[in-house]
Amino acid sequence: MATADKILLGYGVVTIGEQPIGLTRGGSSFTVEREIRNIEADGDRGQVKGRIVIDTENAKLTVNALEMFSAPDMKKYYPGLVAEGNKITSTIKVDAGDYNDVKWEGKTKDGEPVVITVKNAINIGNLEWTLEDKNEVVPALEFTASYTEDDRDTAPWEVLMGEVV
């Protein structure tokens, strides 16, 4: 018998390297983009079981951040920045410290935890702020998980559903 208890609720807390990001507006989104290819052979009339491969897989956690505007905190959100007092500027290079584990922690209707983690994530979106009268700036921070050089076969993302045992 189906129940509504396992509905995933849309609100949650986002952390970057275990530090909460602050208020958000418009929620967050999790996407795993895959490029899937069918290995074709002469005589095939369609795809054939066992000859379908995943060529690429990129996981993203996009966060619409409402509360993020202090110069020292900006380096967590955008790669290649330096904060000197209350001034930020670009370094034009990505450092190892620009990669962080980013998590969204929420729950189902019945209270079971759900944790989405994108590992070694970096915001590859543009530094883009819409500045308009009678509205707040809510930039979309697009954190994309990164594989490590020595392990390119392990997906750098995970979703934990329920209590961790």
C-alpha positions in Angstrom: 0.0 0.0 0.0 1.4 3.4 -1.0 1.6 6.2 1.5 2.7 9.9 1.3 5.2 9.4 4.1 8.2 9.0 1.7 7.7 12.3 -0.1 10.9 14.3 -0.2 10.3 17.7 1.2 12.0 20.5 -0.7 13.5 22.6 2.1 16.8 21.8 3.7 20.2 23.2 4.9 23.1 23.6 2.6 26.6 23.4 3.9 30.0 24.1 2.2 32.8 22.2 3.9 30.5 21.7 7.0 29.7 25.4 7.3 26.0 26.4 6.6 25.6 28.8 3.7 22.9 30.8 5.3 19.5 31.8 4.0 18.4 30.8 0.5 15.4 31.7 -1.7 13.9 29.7 -4.4 15.3 26.5 -3.1 18.2 24.4 -4.4 18.4 21.8 -7.2 20.3 18.6 -7.7 21.1 17.4 -11.2 23.2 14.5 -12.5 23.8 15.1 -16.2 24.8 11.9 -18.1 25.9 11.3 -21.6 24.7 7.8 -22.4 25.7 6.2 -25.7 24.4 3.1 -27.5 27.2 1.1 -29.1 25.7 0.4 -32.5 26.5 -2.6 -34.8 25.4 -3.5 -38.3 22.0 -5.1 -38.3 20.8 -3.5 -35.1 17.2 -2.3 -35.2 17.5 -0.3 -32.0 19.5 -0.3 -28.8 20.8 -3.7 -27.6 21.1 -4.7 -23.9 24.7 -4.8 -22.7 25.9 -2.3 -25.3 24.8 0.9 -23.5 27.6 2.9 -21.8 27.8 6.0 -19.7 30.5 8.2 -21.2 30.3 11.2 -18.8 28.5 12.0 -15.6 28.5 15.4 -13.9 26.7 16.1 -10.6 25.6 19.6 -9.7 24.0 21.2 -6.6 22.7 24.6 -7.4 21.9 26.9 -4.5 20.0 30.2 -4.7 21.8 32.1 -1.9 20.1 35.0 -0.3 22.6 35.5 2.6 26.2 35.4 1.4 27.5 39.0 1.1 30.7 39.4 3.2 34.1 39.7 1.6 35.7 36.9 3.6 32.9 34.5 2.8 32.9 35.1 -1.0 36.0 32.8 -1.5 33.8 29.8 -0.4 31.3 30.6 -3.1 33.4 31.5 -6.1 36.8 30.1 -7.1 39.8 32.2 -7.8 39.0 35.1 -5.4 41.0 36.7 -2.7 39.6 38.8 0.1 41.7 41.6 1.6 39.7 43.1 4.4 36.4 44.1 2.9 37.7 44.0 -0.7 37.4 41.0 -3.1 39.2 40.6 -6.4 40.1 37.8 -8.7 43.3 35.8 -8.7 42.6 34.4 -12.2 43.5 30.9 -10.9 41.8 28.0 -9.2 43.4 26.8 -6.0 43.0 23.4 -4.3 41.2 25.2 -1.5 38.4 26.2 -4.0 37.1 22.7 -3.9 34.8 21.7 -1.1 32.2 19.0 -0.3 28.8 20.6 -0.6 25.8 19.1 1.1 22.0 19.5 1.1 20.4 18.0 4.2 16.7 17.6 4.3 14.1 15.0 5.1 11.0 13.0 3.9 7.5 13.7 5.2 7.9 11.1 7.8 11.1 12.6 9.1 13.7 10.3 7.6 16.9 12.2 6.7 18.1 12.7 3.1 21.6 14.0 2.4 22.9 14.9 -1.0 26.6 15.4 -1.2 28.6 16.7 -4.2 32.3 16.0 -3.5 35.3 18.1 -4.4 32.7 20.6 -5.7 33.5 24.0 -7.3 31.2 26.7 -8.4 31.8 26.9 -12.1 28.9 29.3 -12.7 29.6 33.0 -13.5 29.8 35.6 -10.8 26.5 37.1 -11.8 24.3 39.3 -9.6 21.0 40.8 -10.7 20.8 44.3 -9.1 17.3 45.6 -9.3 15.2 48.1 -7.4 12.9 46.7 -4.7 14.5 43.3 -4.8 17.3 41.3 -3.2 20.3 39.8 -5.0 19.9 36.0 -5.1 22.7 34.5 -7.1 22.6 30.9 -8.3 25.7 29.1 -7.0 26.3 26.1 -9.3 28.5 23.6 -7.4 29.8 20.9 -9.7 31.4 17.7 -8.2 34.9 16.8 -9.4 36.6 13.5 -9.9 40.1 13.1 -8.4 43.0 12.5 -10.7 43.8 9.1 -9.0 40.1 7.9 -9.0 38.2 8.8 -12.2 35.9 5.7 -11.9 34.2 6.6 -8.6 31.3 9.0 -8.9 32.0 12.2 -6.8 28.4 12.4 -5.5 26.1 10.4 -3.3 22.6 10.5 -1.9 22.0 9.0 1.6 18.3 8.1 2.3 17.4 7.3 5.8 19.5 6.9 9.0 23.1 6.1 8.6 24.0 2.8 10.2 
